[in-house]
Amino acid sequence: MTAERTRHLVAALTGLGLGLAALGPGLAPGFVLSYDMVFVPDPAFTRMTFGLTGVVPRHVPSDVFMTALGTVLPADLAQKLILLAIFVMACTSAASLVPSRRLPPRLAAGVCYAWNPFVAERLLLGQWALLLGYAALPWVVAAASRLDEPRGGRRLVRALIPAAIGGFAALMIAALTALTVALVTGRARNAVQVIGAVAVLSLPWLVPGLLRPAGLPADGTMAVDLFAARADTPFGTLGSLLALGGVWNGETVPAGYGSPVTATIWLAVVAGALAAYWKWCREPRWRRGAAAAAAAGFVVAGLGAVAAPVLEWMIGLWPGFAVFRDGQQFVAPLAVVIAAGLGVAADRAAEARWTGAAAGTIAVPVVLLPTLAWGAAGDLRAVRYPDDWQQARRIIHADPVAGDVLVLPWASYRSYAWNHGRRVLDPLPRFLHRKVVVNDAVTVGDLTIPAEDPRAVELGPAARAGTPPADTLRDQGIRYVVVDAEPAANRPSGPAVEVLRGRDLAVYRIDGSGAAPGDEVPVVAVVVAWIVTSVVVIWSIPPSGITLSAPLLGSINPRGSRRRTP
């Protein structure tokens, strides 16, 4: 094994160690369910998986990837492998950017990139798909700066695959980063290559999104203030973003994060890393492009907080700009620069024989954010779905009569006792293999973002009271009503047969229901989109395959001259 591959292997093992430390009790048998992170046992490919049911396909293609992996492996094991892979890739990719052959500087960058407030807050928010794209972002930076080289386009597509799996938000962050790097470091045709690669990789969610009968959601302006970055340190919103924090949801800030002492030390580390990047990170061709991407991402991150009317105007022009509402996610390229800067600072310390300082840069992110460890201080724990859920699935799947499932209470997020009260997006749409109608409206504080699923809009007035008339549900093609929280307070009114009542769930059958409205997203167009994307992904992978240790950049030898890695 070459020295370079050994360094990659050590970085990967370090990332694995960080992942094991971060997940802690989440590694036990069962599933980690937190906000948007929903994994279910025995997942199956359904029309919803591919975005064919009329909902906005934000879950495509991450649900496809999750279902495919959960089909060949136990689903709870698949979830743990995905979460561990995020830490492995993040540490390895950031380590590969540091232009040094010394191992400690690379590990300093890798640890910083894999263990920071951004990762902690997004993990608690359950956004594993976004973090999958984040983990590969340093590879995207390197690949976007080398598009002029042979096979440059293939390298870029390979680097974008994790973000493509992550879906819309992950790919938009990667696209912003890659496009900025390509424009700064290359020619205009390089930017065209980036746009082409992103467009093709977007087809699995872009096609069903554009073809859904209801079109793109049009009320994105009302949620700008809800999802804008928030201060979670004493340094205000912009200071919190600079420190890689500032998530909109205060419930997903790690315990103890933002205290004056640790926040001040961490902000000083960030400032030192940025200064080191500016002063010493001179040779890599991606240096200026990555800095420009970090600056652009920081501007986007702060838009909702400091210039909400501007963002509202942009969304009014084109609803696709609504991805900028959750601005904090766009500090991801800044995290790349901070990690690389910390690695460069560690390399200078090692060069000056300040061994303690070089080693300290590796440990400082973990020391300053200890509550990411052990499942974010116990918040992320593995749980098992209750027996009532398994029995309900057997009953519903055994019924040959067609019809949809309505879920009560009429709310999108649940706080189940069996999940230790942790909020989670209702799992039933993935748990059951029929079309499941849930309230996809999101309520934050006193403001509610309207539902987007046409079926939820139709059934909302009847379901909102908790006792929808069975006759109304029958006419709308509802065959079952499942009450998965507060079973005593919700049930259909009128002729409905109770087929299951347990401590955690109740199921009612509505006999004589008509056929539910058909799915209206054209299947053929979505199949073609998947074929085109799959062909391009296969084209990007060389015959010898792809590994985490594949070199993406050169390194610098001890005397400072440029040397290409083997």
SEZAMAR-330192 format. One line per 5 residues: number of its first residue (from 0); for each residue x, y, z of C-alpha. Coordinates in steps of 0.1 Angstrom, whole numbers, plus 2048, in hexadecimal, padded with zeros to 3 digits. Example, Ala and Ser with C-alpha at 12.3 -4.5 7.8 and 13.67 -1.06 7.14 Angstrom:
BEGIN
0> 87B,7D3,84E | 889,7F5,847
! end
This chain:
BEGIN
0> 800,800,800 | 80E,822,7F6 | 813,83D,810 | 7F7,852,801 | 7DE,835,804
5> 7E9,82F,827 | 7E1,853,830 | 7BF,850,820 | 7B9,830,834 | 7C2,840,855
10> 7AB,85D,84D | 78F,845,845 | 795,832,866 | 795,852,879 | 774,85C,869
15> 766,83A,873 | 771,840,897 | 760,862,897 | 740,852,889 | 740,837,8A4
20> 745,851,8BF | 72A,868,8B1 | 710,84D,8AC | 715,83B,8CD | 6F4,82D,8D9
25> 6E7,830,8B5 | 6FC,812,8AC | 6E6,7FB,8C0 | 6CD,7E5,8AD | 6B0,7FA,8A1
30> 6AC,81C,88F | 6B6,83F,897 | 698,855,891 | 69D,87A,893 | 68A,895,880
35> 690,88F,85B | 6A3,86E,861 | 68A,852,85B | 695,82F,855 | 67D,811,856
40> 680,7EB,858 | 67C,7D8,838 | 679,7F6,820 | 66A,7F1,7FE | 66B,803,7DD
45> 649,815,7D9 | 63C,830,7C2 | 644,849,7DF | 668,83D,7DF | 66D,84B,7BC
50> 657,86B,7C1 | 63A,85E,7AC | 61E,866,7C5 | 61B,88B,7C0 | 62F,896,7DF
55> 64D,8AD,7DA | 66A,894,7D5 | 682,8A1,7EF | 688,87D,7FA | 694,873,7D7
60> 6AC,862,7D1 | 6B7,85E,7F5 | 69A,848,7FD | 6A3,832,7DF | 6C6,82E,7EB
65> 6BA,827,80F | 6A1,80D,803 | 6BA,7FC,7EC | 6D3,7F9,808 | 6B8,7EE,821
70> 6AD,7D3,809 | 6CF,7C1,808 | 6D8,7C8,82C | 6C3,7CA,84D | 6B4,7ED,84B
75> 6C2,7F8,86D | 6E5,7ED,863 | 6E1,800,842 | 6D9,820,855 | 6F8,81C,86C
80> 70F,815,84E | 702,835,83C | 707,84A,85B | 72A,83C,861 | 732,842,83C
85> 72B,867,840 | 746,86A,85B | 75F,854,847 | 75A,868,827 | 75B,889,838
90> 77B,882,84A | 78C,872,82B | 781,88C,812 | 78C,8AA,827 | 7AD,899,830
95> 7B4,894,80B | 7B2,8BA,804 | 7CF,8C3,81B | 7EE,8C8,806 | 806,8B5,81D
100> 815,893,81F | 814,894,845 | 7F8,881,855 | 7EF,897,873 | 7E5,8B5,85E
105> 7CF,8A0,849 | 7BE,891,867 | 7BA,8B4,876 | 7A6,8BE,857 | 793,89D,856
110> 788,89F,87A | 77E,8C3,878 | 769,8BC,859 | 758,89E,868 | 753,8AB,88B
115> 745,8CF,88D | 724,8E1,895 | 717,8DE,872 | 71A,8B8,872 | 70B,8B6,895
120> 6ED,8CC,88E | 6E5,8BC,86D | 6E9,899,87C | 6D0,8A2,898 | 6B9,8B0,87E
125> 6BA,88E,86D | 6C7,89B,84C | 6DD,87D,844 | 6D8,882,81E | 6E5,8A6,820
130> 703,89A,835 | 70B,87F,81B | 710,89B,801 | 723,8B0,81B | 73B,893,822
135> 747,892,7FD | 749,8B8,7F8 | 76F,8BA,7FB | 771,8A1,7DE | 759,8B7,7CA
140> 770,8D5,7D0 | 78E,8C2,7C4 | 77C,8B3,7A6 | 76D,8D4,79B | 790,8E4,79A
145> 79D,8C9,783 | 783,8C8,767 | 79D,8D1,74D | 7B0,8B1,754 | 7A9,890,743
150> 78A,87F,751 | 782,89E,765 | 75D,89C,75D | 75C,878,76A | 76E,881,78A
155> 755,89D,790 | 737,886,78B | 746,86C,7A3 | 74C,887,7BD | 728,893,7B9
160> 718,870,7BE | 714,873,7E4 | 703,894,7E0 | 6ED,886,7C4 | 6E2,86B,7DC
165> 6DB,885,7F6 | 6C3,896,7DE | 6B8,8BA,7D8 | 6C8,8CD,7F5 | 6E9,8B9,7F5
170> 6ED,8BC,7D0 | 6E6,8E2,7D0 | 701,8E8,7EA | 71A,8D3,7D6 | 70F,8E4,7B6
175> 715,907,7C5 | 737,8FC,7D1 | 742,8EA,7B1 | 735,906,79A | 748,921,7AE
180> 768,90D,7AF | 765,906,789 | 75F,92B,781 | 77C,937,796 | 796,91D,78D
185> 78D,914,769 | 77B,91F,74A | 757,925,742 | 754,903,732 | 75D,8F4,754
190> 73E,905,763 | 729,8F5,746 | 737,8D3,750 | 72C,8D9,774 | 709,8E4,76A
195> 706,8C6,753 | 711,8AD,76D | 6FA,8BC,788 | 6DD,8BC,770 | 6E1,898,766
200> 6E5,88D,78B | 6C6,8A1,794 | 6AF,88F,77C | 6A1,875,795 | 692,890,7AA
205> 68F,8AC,790 | 679,899,778 | 65E,88E,791 | 660,8B1,7A1 | 659,8C3,781
210> 63E,8AB,776 | 62A,8AA,796 | 607,8B7,78E | 608,8D1,7AA | 629,8DF,79D
215> 644,8EF,7B3 | 638,8FC,7D5 | 631,921,7D2 | 62F,92D,7F6 | 654,92A,7FE
220> 658,94F,807 | 643,94C,827 | 65D,933,836 | 67C,949,831 | 67C,956,855
225> 674,933,863 | 692,922,854 | 6AB,93F,856 | 6CB,939,869 | 6C9,940,88E
230> 6E4,94A,8A7 | 6EF,92C,8BC | 70E,93E,8CA | 714,95F,8DB | 720,96D,8BA
235> 6FF,973,8A9 | 6F2,962,889 | 710,96A,873 | 729,960,88D | 716,940,893
240> 717,938,86E | 73C,940,86D | 741,926,888 | 72D,90D,872 | 70E,90E,888
245> 6EF,923,886 | 6D5,908,87D | 6B1,915,87D | 6A4,8FA,895 | 6AE,901,8B8
250> 6A5,8DE,8C3 | 6C1,8CF,8AE | 6DE,8E3,8BD | 6F5,8CB,8D0 | 6F2,8CD,8F6
255> 70A,8E7,904 | 714,8F5,8E3 | 717,91B,8E1 | 723,921,905 | 739,941,906
260> 75A,930,90D | 759,913,8F5 | 748,928,8DA | 763,943,8DD | 77F,929,8DA
265> 76F,918,8BD | 76A,939,8AB | 78F,941,8B1 | 798,91F,8A2 | 782,927,883
270> 792,949,87F | 7B5,93A,882 | 7AD,91F,869 | 7A0,939,850 | 7BF,94E,855
275> 7D5,930,850 | 7C2,927,830 | 7C7,94B,823 | 7EC,94C,82B | 7F9,929,825
280> 7E1,916,80F | 7F0,924,7EF | 7F8,908,7D7 | 7D9,8F3,7D2 | 7C6,8FE,7B3
285> 7A5,8FC,7C5 | 7AF,915,7E0 | 79F,934,7D1 | 781,921,7C4 | 77A,912,7E6
290> 77D,933,7F7 | 765,943,7DF | 74C,926,7E4 | 74F,92B,80A | 748,950,806
295> 72A,94A,7EF | 71C,930,807 | 720,947,824 | 70D,962,812 | 6F1,94A,80A
300> 6F1,93D,82E | 6EB,960,83B | 6D1,96B,822 | 6B2,960,836 | 6BF,96F,856
305> 6CC,991,849 | 6BA,996,828 | 69A,983,82A | 687,99A,811 | 6A2,993,7F7
310> 69E,96E,7FB | 678,971,7FA | 67B,984,7D9 | 692,969,7CB | 67A,94D,7D4
315> 65D,962,7C5 | 670,963,7A4 | 677,93D,7A4 | 66B,924,7BF | 68B,910,7BC
320> 69D,92B,7D0 | 68A,91E,7EE | 6A8,907,7F4 | 6BA,926,802 | 6A0,92A,81E
325> 6B3,911,834 | 6D2,926,82F | 6E9,916,84A | 6EE,8F8,834 | 701,90D,81C
330> 71E,912,834 | 72A,8F0,829 | 745,8FD,811 | 751,914,82D | 756,8F4,841
335> 76D,8E7,826 | 782,907,827 | 784,907,84D | 78E,8E2,84E | 7A9,8E7,833
340> 7B6,906,845 | 7B9,8F3,866 | 7CC,8D8,854 | 7E4,8F1,844 | 7E9,901,867
345> 7F1,8DF,875 | 809,8D9,859 | 81C,8F9,861 | 81C,8F0,886 | 82B,8CE,87D
350> 844,8DE,866 | 84F,8F5,883 | 851,8D6,899 | 835,8E2,8AF | 829,8BE,8B4
355> 811,8C6,8CF | 7FF,8E1,8BB | 7FD,8CA,89D | 7ED,8AF,8B2 | 7D6,8C7,8C3
360> 7C6,8D2,8A3 | 7BA,8AE,89E | 7A9,8AD,8C0 | 79B,8D1,8C3 | 77A,8CC,8B0
365> 771,8AE,8C5 | 77C,8BF,8E6 | 767,8DE,8DE | 748,8CA,8D3 | 747,8AC,8EB
370> 721,8A9,8EA | 721,89B,8C6 | 72F,87B,8D6 | 719,85F,8E2 | 6FC,865,8CB
375> 6FD,88B,8D1 | 6FD,886,8F6 | 6E3,86B,8F5 | 6CA,87C,8DD | 6D0,864,8C1
380> 6C6,841,8CD | 6BC,822,8BA | 698,817,8BF | 683,7FB,8B2 | 661,800,8A2
385> 645,7F3,8B9 | 634,7D2,8B3 | 614,7E5,8AC | 624,7F4,88D | 62F,7D3,880
390> 60C,7C4,885 | 5FC,7E2,874 | 613,7DD,856 | 60A,7B8,853 | 5E4,7C0,854
395> 5E6,7DC,83A | 5FD,7CA,822 | 5E7,7AA,824 | 5C9,7BD,818 | 5C3,7B9,7F2
400> 5AB,7D6,7F0 | 5BA,7F6,7E2 | 5BA,817,7F5 | 5D0,82F,806 | 5DA,834,82A
405> 5D3,854,83E | 5E8,85B,85D | 5DC,86D,87C | 5E2,883,88F | 5E4,89C,873
410> 608,8A8,879 | 629,8A1,866 | 640,89B,884 | 63B,883,8A1 | 649,880,8C4
415> 644,85B,8CC | 64A,84E,8EF | 65B,830,8E0 | 674,848,8CF | 67B,858,8F1
420> 666,876,8E6 | 67F,880,8CA | 66D,892,8AE | 66D,87F,88D | 65B,882,86B
425> 63F,869,86A | 64E,848,85F | 62E,838,852 | 631,843,82E | 651,82F,82C
430> 646,814,844 | 627,80A,830 | 628,801,80B | 607,812,802 | 603,837,7FA
435> 602,847,81C | 5F2,86A,820 | 602,87F,83C | 601,8A3,844 | 620,8B0,834
440> 61A,8D4,840 | 637,8E0,856 | 62F,8F4,875 | 64B,908,886 | 640,91E,8A3
445> 61F,92F,899 | 624,92D,874 | 61A,90F,85E | 628,909,83B | 60B,8FB,827
450> 60A,8D6,81C | 618,8CE,7F9 | 60A,8AB,7F3 | 5E9,8B0,7DF | 5D9,893,7F3
455> 5E2,8A3,814 | 5D3,8C4,808 | 5B3,8B2,7FF | 5B0,89E,81F | 5BD,8B8,837
460> 59C,8C9,83F | 58D,8A8,849 | 5AB,89A,85B | 5B5,8B9,86F | 59A,8B3,88A
465> 5A7,890,891 | 586,880,88A | 581,881,864 | 560,873,857 | 564,850,84A
470> 54D,858,82D | 563,874,822 | 582,85E,824 | 570,843,810 | 568,85B,7F4
475> 58D,865,7F3 | 59A,842,7F0 | 5A6,83D,813 | 5A6,818,81E | 5B7,81B,83F
480> 5BC,835,85A | 5DA,830,870 | 5DE,842,891 | 603,840,89A | 602,859,8B7
485> 5E7,861,8D1 | 5D2,842,8C7 | 5B6,84C,8DF | 5B1,86F,8D2 | 5AE,868,8AC
490> 599,851,897 | 582,854,879 | 55E,85C,881 | 543,846,873 | 544,823,864
495> 568,818,868 | 575,7F6,874 | 58F,7F5,88F | 5A7,7DA,884 | 5C3,7E1,89D
500> 5C7,7F4,8BE | 5E7,7F3,8D0 | 5FA,809,8E8 | 60D,81B,8CD | 5F6,819,8AF
505> 5D2,814,8A3 | 5C6,80A,880 | 5A3,80F,872 | 596,800,851 | 57C,813,83C
510> 569,7F9,827 | 55B,801,805 | 575,81C,7FD | 579,824,7D9 | 59A,824,7C5
515> 5B2,83F,7D0 | 5BB,85A,7B7 | 5D7,84D,7A1 | 5FC,858,7A2 | 600,874,788
520> 626,876,783 | 62E,865,762 | 642,845,769 | 653,844,748 | 663,866,74C
525> 671,85D,76E | 67E,83B,761 | 690,84D,745 | 69F,866,75E | 6AC,84A,773
530> 6BB,838,755 | 6CD,858,749 | 6DB,85F,76C | 6E6,83B,771 | 6F8,83A,74F
535> 70C,85A,758 | 715,84C,77A | 721,82B,76B | 735,83F,751 | 746,853,76D
540> 754,834,77E | 774,827,770 | 778,801,769 | 78E,7FE,788 | 773,80C,79E
545> 774,828,7B7 | 781,829,7DA | 783,843,7F6 | 7A9,844,7F1 | 7A7,84F,7CC
550> 7BF,86D,7C9 | 7AE,88E,7C0 | 7CB,8A6,7C4 | 7F0,8AA,7C7 | 803,8AD,7E7
555> 822,8C2,7F1 | 842,8B1,7FA | 856,8BD,818 | 86A,8D5,803 | 84B,8E6,7F5
560> 84D,8DB,7D1 | 82E,8CD,7C1 | 82B,8A7,7BF | 80F,893,7B0 | 802,877,7C6
565> 805,854,7B8
! end
